[in-house]
Every structure is written in structure tokens, then in C-alpha cells.
Amino acid sequence: MHSRQEKLEAFGKLLDVMDNLRAKCPWDRKQTNETLRPLTIEETYELADAILAKNDQEIKKELGDILLHIVFYAKIGSEQNGWDMADVCNAIVEKLIYRHPHIYGDVLVQNEDDVKSNWEKLKLKEGKKSIFEGVPNSMPSMVKAIRLQEKAKGVGFEWPNSAGAIAKMREELDELEQALKFPENEKAIESEFGDFLFSVINTSRYFNVNSDNALERTNRKFKSRFEHIENRCREIGKEISDMTLNEMDEFWEEAKSFEP
């Protein structure tokens, strides 16, 4: 592994390259916070893919891409708003020290939950009106549900154990089934679906399951199995639209048998 000095030198080289590109490259010179935003989102999803794939080389590469974006935003900040990469680093260091009084102060904690609870309480002391400040409106709905639930847990709004969460999930399923008896009331059905999904996500947390990761793995599994059906259809010279459900199901089970 690299020494601390080597890490600092590598980061310094990145800052130098960013300065050079901003001064000399027409594309880099043209970029703004707004033009970088969709690219940053894309890079973040690429990192998420690499993490789920457990591909260390891709994780390293995608982290580099995201770090470049951070340096890019800081460079723009230094040009337009009077702050730079040092301000970014100093701000996050200051926040981390303040929000970890069990490390840098005299606060005692017993476990991870205590740390999270202190974190949320300190955020409120900073003048935030709600524990949900900082949860982006544009965040994907499932990820947002997880974050909202985690933040509520941080201030004690939480079932004492998984039994309460499971019971709530079953209650929401019952309410959804009742709503489905009246298909003309589409808003009620949508509302109950939302409540049920929220309760499922909440229940998953009690078993240390990240719902977003779990669903994405299932998405990939479904895609892989269905692509197997498509490939088998081509092998036997049939259009998938001409296959019966039973025939497709045979290939589906075949695909499952190939999985580890």
C-alpha cells in the first residue's frame, strides 16, 4: 500500500491536472456545475453497479471518476465563489469531528445505534428544522424510504423489534387487499400499494437487508433468466411471442438450475 506522503502527492497531481485541463481543454473549460450534474449522477450509478458486482478494479476506477468530479466542482467554486478544495476538506473534517463526540469528546456510546442517534440529535442542534433535511427530493423512492426510516430510527421512532415491523407489514397487506376489491378507486389502491411497499422496506432493515440492493440483485436475476428463455427460443427457431407460458416456464426453471 502507498504511504501517506504518496497519497498526498497523488492527490496533488490530480489537482494539478484539473488546473491544467481547466486552462487548456475546450471541453473542460466549458463545463459548469449544471452540466456536470447528470454526469456525476451517472458515475455514481456506475460505482453502485461495480460495488454490487464486487469488482474491485471497477470500484477503483469509478471512485477515480467520482473524485475527479469532486475536484472539478471545487475548481469551479474557486473560480466563481471564492472557495476551493481545501475549504471542502476542512468543512467535512470539522463536521466529522463535531458529530463524533464519542471520539473527539467525552460522550459515551454503547453501539452503532447510539452513534446514529447522536448524529441526528447534533444535526438538529445545528439549526436544522427536521431530521429529514438533507434527504434529496430527487433521490430514488426506495433509497429515500430507507433513508427516511433510518433517520426516524435515529431519534427513537422505531419498532422495538422485528415483530412489530412484520405485524405492520401484514396489516398494510390486508389494507391493500381490501382496496383491491374496489378497482375503480385507483388512488386508494396506489396509496395502499405505497404503504405496503414502505412497510416491506422497513421490515427488511430489521434483518440487515438493504432493500435497494436486494431488489437490484433480483432485477439482475430476472433479466438473466429471461435472457436464457430468449436464447433457448432462438436455438429452437421459435419467436418468444409464440411460446406458451408453460414452455417459457420450463426454460425459466432450466435457467435457475444453472445458477450457483
Secondary structure by P-SEA (a helix, b strand, c coil): cccaaaaaaaaaaaaaaaaaaaaccccccccccccaaaaaaaaaaaaaaaaaaccaaaaaaaaaaaaaaaaaaaaaaaacccccaaaaaaaaaaaaaaaccccccccccccaaaaaaaaaaaaaaaccccccccccccccaaaaaaaaaaaaaaaccccccaaaaaaaaaaaaaaaaaaaccccaaaaaaaaaaaaaaaaaaaaaaacccaaaaaaaaaaaaaaaaaaaaaaaaaaccccccccaaaaaaaaaaaaaacc
